[in-house]
Amino acid sequence: MFGMDVWDAVLLAAGGHLAVITLVRLMHRRRDLIIEDLSREVELEKERLQEERKKQHRREARGKMEQHQREQFEKRMRERDAA
């Protein structure tokens, strides 16, 4: 085997195995970090959207309340003018 004896081949195989195992562990660790980062970003985006929906709901409620107040004011003004 290219001028190697049995021990050279065993050491080469062990070194290759160690390198592959180390690389796989590093890749798993990196994958877990990426998933964690993406999960955090998704959660932050969900919170941001929820806050935006709350703000929109408040704006709509405030608009309806202001419209109702305007209508009541106009009704009272018409009643006063009619009297």
C-alpha positions in Angstrom: 0.0 0.0 0.0 2.3 2.8 -1.3 5.2 1.8 0.8 3.3 1.9 4.1 3.3 -0.9 6.6 0.3 -1.9 8.7 0.9 0.6 11.5 1.2 3.5 9.0 -2.1 2.5 7.5 -3.7 2.2 11.0 -2.4 5.6 12.0 -3.6 7.1 8.8 -7.1 5.6 9.2 -7.3 6.7 12.8 -6.2 10.2 11.9 -8.8 10.3 9.1 -11.5 9.1 11.4 -10.6 11.7 14.0 -10.6 14.4 11.4 -14.0 13.4 10.1 -15.5 13.1 13.6 -14.1 16.5 14.6 -15.5 18.1 11.4 -18.9 16.5 11.9 -19.1 17.8 15.5 -18.1 21.3 14.4 -20.7 21.3 11.7 -23.4 20.1 14.2 -22.4 22.9 16.6 -22.5 25.5 13.9 -25.9 24.2 12.7 -27.3 24.4 16.2 -26.0 28.0 16.5 -27.6 29.0 13.2 -30.9 27.4 14.2 -30.8 29.2 17.5 -30.1 32.5 15.8 -32.9 32.0 13.3 -35.3 30.9 16.0 -34.5 34.1 18.0 -35.0 36.2 14.9 -38.3 34.6 14.1 -39.5 35.1 17.7 -38.5 38.8 17.6 -40.3 39.2 14.3 -43.4 37.6 15.8 -43.3 39.9 18.8 -42.8 42.9 16.5 -45.8 41.9 14.4 -47.9 41.4 17.4 -47.0 44.9 18.7 -47.8 46.3 15.3 -51.2 44.6 15.3 -51.9 46.0 18.8 -50.9 49.5 17.7 -53.1 49.2 14.6 -56.0 48.0 16.7 -55.6 50.9 19.1 -55.5 53.3 16.1 -58.6 51.9 14.7 -60.4 52.0 18.1 -59.3 55.6 18.6 -60.5 56.5 15.1 -63.9 54.9 15.8 -64.1 56.7 19.2 -63.2 60.1 17.6 -65.8 59.5 14.8 -68.4 58.7 17.4 -67.6 61.8 19.4 -67.7 63.9 16.2 -71.1 62.4 15.3 -72.4 63.1 18.8 -71.1 66.6 18.8 -72.7 67.3 15.4 -76.0 65.8 16.6 -76.0 68.1 19.6 -75.1 71.1 17.5 -78.0 70.3 15.1 -80.4 69.8 18.1 -79.2 73.1 19.6 -79.6 74.9 16.3 -83.1 73.4 15.8 -84.2 74.6 19.2 
